[in-house]
Structures are given as structure tokens and as C-alpha cells.
Amino acid sequence: MESSLKIQIRNGIDELTKISKQEGKNLSISNNSKTIFIGKAFESIILDTNIAYIFQKELDFIVRYRNTLPITVLDLIYACNGIRNLLLQLNKFQKHKCYNHDVINYAAILEQELSISLSYINSKKKQTFITHLPFCALCYKRTFRSYFYCENHSSNQNRDHYKKAKSRLFNTAKQRIDDEEILEKIKSFESSKLKNTKTAYFLYTLTAVISPVYKKPIYTTIELLDLIKAHYPLTSNILNFAYLYKQRDIIQLAFSIVEQLDKDESVM
């Protein structure tokens, strides 16, 4: 169900992108005669009926749609008064509603794919965003109202947290990395005041490169936990290792770790 939804949304975006090039119009988040509304990519994507009923019950629809079951993803966008409002509601829904994994996962994929679709909106210049990842460039949490950052690390909403986390990452990277090219890039980004796409991509690169598993992959739950204890003291102070060492499935272990760090994030 979820993979089908993802494929349909991406196919819809691809088709609409072709149309925008043929007509020489930019994709836009709003309806007007000079652009093509990005929502048209979703007008033929049918929602799962059971989940549509749940969304009607749990999401905050505008008055004219409250008694109408959304049939397509576009109907859902209109009911929530736009893509951005829908994204906010889907994010909250995953954190605070007690439904089974299939329902939460459906909402998560819908949120992620709609977020990615916004990266295709054209400005007067070239396309601004190339890739969108579902987790923050500065921590393990999911992105929120941003292409690259969680609510806590958004450079617009929590500038101090963003600057502190970025500075901490740069300092850690300087201690662990001996690659001169990367170290020169750190100096360049430290002196720059820009909050652009390149900065976010570089932060994603750094969080990967400074990881102890960058050069030496791990394959067992014990290896992962030993690594955390050796390299991440703040996280180690939070985790219940006696419980975690009993787990043998590494994917389930990852969920358990996130759950101990932040229960809301583990739900998603």
C-alpha cells in the first residue's frame, strides 16, 4: 500500500514536470493562470478509503470540507487548506494519534512525498532544492517545516539551537577528520553567513564522515551498542543498555534506541 502510494506520487510529479516544460510554465504552490498548480499531480491518486475516513476524523479540515470524505490526495490538500498546512497536520498526526503501524506509515510516506514534491516548485531562477531527506541534517529527528532540519534545529525557528549544533558538529569534525579538503570546506562554511542548500548538504556529509562506522561498517547489535558506548557518552547516559543488549535484530534495535531517546520520534 505504502510503496504504491510513493510510486503514484512520484509518477504524478514526473508527468506534471513534463507538462510544465512543454507549456513553459513554472510549478507553483498556488492556483493562477501563469503557473501550474503542483497539486494537479495528485488529482488522480486515490486515498485508501479506511485511512481517508481516519484523516477526515483526525485532521483539521476547513469548514466546507468537514462533511466530505476526501477521495484523492488533491481532495485532502484542499480540505486542509493547502500542501503546507497538510504537511504540518500529517506530522502532528504521526506523533499524537494512536493508530496501527500501517496507518502511521501511510501518513509518514504521504508527508515525505509531499515534502519532496515542494522541491519541484520553480522560482524565477533554477530549481532550488535537488534532494530532500526525511531526517534532520544535524540530528536523528525528522524534518519539520523545513527541507533539511527538524523543529529544534530550524535556522528560522530556533536560530540559536541551529548555530550551536552546527558549531558542535564542525568542532567534532575537526577532531576526527584528517581530510584536508573537508577541513578547508569547514573553514569556508564557518566564515559564511549563508543558510543555503549547500550548507545543509555539507552538514549531512559531515554527520556521515565523522561516524565511527563510516570506514568500518557494523553488522551486529552488539557491535552497534559497543560503538555507542565508546563514542557517544551523552547518548550512553540516556540509554538502557541492559535492555538493548538483549535484542538481536539490528533494525528493531535502531527503533528501540530512538524510542529511548524520544518516544514521539519512534512512533514515526
C-alpha positions as CSV (number, residue, x, y, z in Angstrom):
1,M,0.0,0.0,0.0
2,E,2.7,2.5,1.0
3,S,5.0,1.6,-1.9
4,S,2.1,2.0,-4.3
5,L,1.4,5.5,-2.9
6,K,5.0,6.5,-3.2
7,I,5.2,5.3,-6.8
8,Q,1.9,7.1,-7.8
9,I,3.0,10.4,-6.3
10,R,6.4,10.3,-7.9
11,N,4.9,9.4,-11.3
12,G,2.4,12.2,-10.9
13,I,5.2,14.7,-10.2
14,D,7.2,13.4,-13.2
15,E,4.2,13.8,-15.5
16,L,3.4,17.3,-14.3
17,T,7.1,18.3,-14.6
18,K,6.9,17.3,-18.3
19,I,3.8,19.3,-18.8
20,S,5.3,22.4,-17.2
21,K,8.3,22.2,-19.6
22,Q,6.1,21.7,-22.6
23,E,3.9,24.7,-21.7
24,G,6.9,26.8,-20.5
25,K,5.2,27.4,-17.1
26,N,6.7,27.0,-13.6
27,L,5.2,24.7,-11.0
28,S,3.6,26.7,-8.1
29,I,2.1,26.1,-4.7
30,S,-1.0,28.2,-5.7
31,N,-3.5,28.3,-8.4
32,N,-3.0,31.0,-11.0
33,S,-3.0,31.4,-14.8
34,K,0.7,32.0,-15.2
35,T,1.9,28.8,-13.4
36,I,0.8,25.2,-13.0
37,F,-0.5,24.2,-9.5
38,I,1.7,21.4,-8.1
39,G,-1.5,19.9,-6.6
40,K,-2.6,18.7,-10.0
41,A,0.0,16.0,-9.8
42,F,-2.2,14.3,-7.1
43,E,-5.7,14.7,-8.6
44,S,-5.8,11.1,-9.8
45,I,-4.1,9.5,-6.8
46,I,-6.8,7.7,-4.8
47,L,-6.5,7.6,-1.0
48,D,-7.0,4.3,0.9
49,T,-10.7,4.5,1.9
50,N,-10.2,3.5,5.5
51,I,-7.3,5.9,6.0
52,A,-9.4,8.7,4.3
53,Y,-12.0,8.2,7.0
54,I,-9.4,8.5,9.7
55,F,-8.0,11.6,8.2
56,Q,-11.5,13.1,8.0
57,K,-11.9,12.4,11.7
58,E,-8.5,13.4,12.9
59,L,-7.2,16.2,10.7
60,D,-8.5,19.8,10.9
61,F,-10.5,20.3,7.6
62,I,-11.7,23.7,6.7
63,V,-15.4,24.2,7.1
64,R,-16.6,23.5,3.6
65,Y,-14.9,20.1,3.5
66,R,-15.7,18.8,7.0
67,N,-18.6,16.6,5.9
68,T,-16.9,15.4,2.7
69,L,-14.7,12.3,2.6
70,P,-11.5,13.0,0.6
71,I,-11.2,10.7,-2.3
72,T,-7.9,11.8,-3.8
73,V,-4.7,13.3,-2.4
74,L,-5.7,16.6,-4.0
75,D,-9.0,16.5,-2.2
76,L,-7.0,16.1,1.1
77,I,-4.8,19.1,0.1
78,Y,-7.9,21.3,-0.5
79,A,-9.6,20.0,2.7
80,C,-6.5,21.0,4.8
81,N,-6.2,24.4,3.0
82,G,-3.0,23.7,1.1
83,I,0.0,21.4,1.0
84,R,2.0,23.2,3.7
85,N,-0.9,23.0,6.2
86,L,-1.5,19.4,5.3
87,L,2.2,18.6,6.0
88,L,2.0,20.2,9.4
89,Q,-1.1,18.2,10.2
90,L,0.4,14.9,9.0
91,N,3.4,15.5,11.1
92,K,1.3,16.1,14.3
93,F,-0.9,13.1,13.4
94,Q,2.0,10.7,13.4
95,K,3.2,11.9,16.8
96,H,0.0,12.1,18.8
97,K,-2.5,9.6,17.3
98,C,-2.7,6.0,18.4
99,Y,-3.2,4.0,15.3
100,N,-1.5,0.9,13.9
101,H,1.7,0.9,12.0
102,D,0.1,0.8,8.6
103,V,-1.9,4.0,9.2
104,I,1.1,5.9,10.7
105,N,3.4,4.7,7.9
106,Y,0.9,5.7,5.3
107,A,0.8,9.2,6.8
108,A,4.6,9.3,7.0
109,I,5.1,8.4,3.4
110,L,2.4,10.9,2.3
111,E,4.1,13.6,4.3
112,Q,7.6,12.7,3.0
113,E,6.5,12.5,-0.7
114,L,4.5,15.8,-0.5
115,S,7.5,17.5,1.1
116,I,9.7,16.2,-1.8
117,S,7.1,17.5,-4.3
118,L,7.6,21.0,-3.0
119,S,11.2,20.9,-4.1
120,Y,10.0,20.9,-7.7
121,I,8.4,24.3,-7.3
122,N,10.3,26.7,-9.5
123,S,11.5,30.2,-8.6
124,K,12.5,32.8,-11.2
125,K,15.9,31.1,-11.1
126,K,16.6,27.4,-11.4
127,Q,15.1,24.8,-9.2
128,T,16.3,25.5,-5.6
129,F,16.2,22.0,-4.0
130,I,17.5,18.9,-5.6
131,T,17.2,16.3,-2.8
132,H,15.1,16.2,0.3
133,L,15.9,13.7,3.1
134,P,13.3,12.8,5.8
135,F,15.7,13.4,8.7
136,C,17.4,16.5,10.1
137,A,20.9,17.4,8.9
138,L,22.0,18.0,12.5
139,C,20.4,15.1,14.4
140,Y,18.3,11.9,14.0
141,K,14.9,13.6,14.1
142,R,12.5,14.1,11.2
143,T,12.4,17.3,9.3
144,F,9.6,19.7,10.2
145,R,8.6,22.8,8.2
146,S,11.9,22.6,6.5
147,Y,13.6,20.6,3.8
148,F,16.6,19.8,5.9
149,Y,16.1,20.5,9.6
150,C,13.9,19.3,12.5
151,E,11.8,21.7,14.5
152,N,14.6,22.1,17.1
153,H,17.4,22.9,14.6
154,S,15.5,25.0,12.1
155,S,17.7,28.1,11.3
156,N,14.5,30.1,11.0
157,Q,12.6,29.0,14.1
158,N,15.4,28.2,16.5
159,R,18.5,30.1,15.3
160,D,20.5,29.7,18.5
161,H,20.0,25.9,18.5
162,Y,20.9,25.7,14.9
163,K,24.1,27.7,15.4
164,K,25.2,25.7,18.5
165,A,24.5,22.4,16.8
166,K,26.4,23.4,13.6
167,S,29.3,24.7,15.6
168,R,29.4,21.5,17.7
169,L,29.4,19.4,14.5
170,F,32.2,21.5,12.9
171,N,34.4,21.2,16.1
172,T,33.8,17.4,16.3
173,A,34.7,17.0,12.6
174,K,37.9,18.9,13.1
175,Q,38.9,16.5,15.8
176,R,38.0,13.3,13.9
177,I,38.8,14.1,10.3
178,D,42.2,14.4,8.6
179,D,40.9,15.0,5.1
180,E,42.3,18.5,4.2
181,E,39.7,19.1,1.6
182,I,36.8,18.7,4.1
183,L,38.7,20.7,6.7
184,E,39.1,23.6,4.2
185,K,35.3,23.4,3.5
186,I,34.6,23.6,7.2
187,K,36.6,26.9,7.4
188,S,34.7,28.2,4.4
189,F,31.3,27.4,5.8
190,E,32.3,28.7,9.2
191,S,33.1,32.1,7.7
192,S,29.9,32.1,5.6
193,K,26.6,33.5,6.9
194,L,24.6,31.8,4.2
195,K,21.8,29.4,5.2
196,N,21.6,27.7,1.9
197,T,21.1,24.3,0.4
198,K,24.9,23.7,0.1
199,T,25.3,24.2,3.8
200,A,22.6,21.5,4.6
201,Y,24.2,19.0,2.1
202,F,27.6,19.6,3.7
203,L,26.2,19.0,7.2
204,Y,24.7,15.7,6.0
205,T,28.1,14.8,4.6
206,L,29.9,15.7,7.9
207,T,27.5,13.7,10.1
208,A,28.2,10.7,7.9
209,V,32.0,11.2,7.7
210,I,32.5,11.6,11.5
211,S,30.6,8.5,12.3
212,P,32.8,5.6,13.5
213,V,31.1,3.3,11.0
214,Y,32.0,5.5,8.0
215,K,35.1,3.4,7.3
216,K,34.2,0.3,9.3
217,P,30.6,-1.0,8.8
218,I,28.9,-2.8,11.7
219,Y,26.8,-5.9,11.3
220,T,25.6,-7.0,14.7
221,T,23.6,-5.4,17.6
222,I,26.4,-5.9,20.0
223,E,28.8,-4.1,17.7
224,L,26.4,-1.1,17.4
225,L,25.9,-0.9,21.1
226,D,29.6,-1.2,21.9
227,L,30.3,1.6,19.4
228,I,27.7,3.9,21.0
229,K,29.2,3.3,24.5
230,A,32.7,4.1,23.1
231,H,31.9,7.2,21.1
232,Y,28.7,8.8,22.3
233,P,28.8,9.5,26.0
234,L,25.7,11.8,26.1
235,T,23.6,9.2,24.4
236,S,25.0,6.4,26.5
237,N,23.8,8.2,29.7
238,I,20.3,8.0,28.4
239,L,20.1,4.5,27.0
240,N,19.1,1.4,29.0
241,F,21.9,-0.9,27.7
242,A,20.8,-3.9,29.9
243,Y,17.5,-4.0,27.8
244,L,19.1,-3.1,24.5
245,Y,21.8,-5.9,24.7
246,K,19.1,-8.5,24.7
247,Q,17.9,-7.5,21.2
248,R,19.3,-9.4,18.3
249,D,17.5,-7.7,15.3
250,I,19.5,-4.6,14.3
251,I,16.6,-2.8,12.7
252,Q,14.4,-3.3,15.8
253,L,17.4,-2.2,17.9
254,A,17.6,1.0,16.0
255,F,13.9,1.7,16.7
256,S,14.4,0.9,20.4
257,I,17.3,3.3,20.6
258,V,15.2,6.1,19.1
259,E,12.3,5.2,21.4
260,Q,14.5,5.6,24.4
261,L,15.9,8.9,23.1
262,D,12.5,10.3,22.0
263,K,9.2,8.4,22.1
264,D,7.5,10.7,19.7
265,E,10.1,10.2,17.0
266,S,10.0,6.4,17.4
267,V,6.3,6.4,16.6
268,M,7.1,7.7,13.2
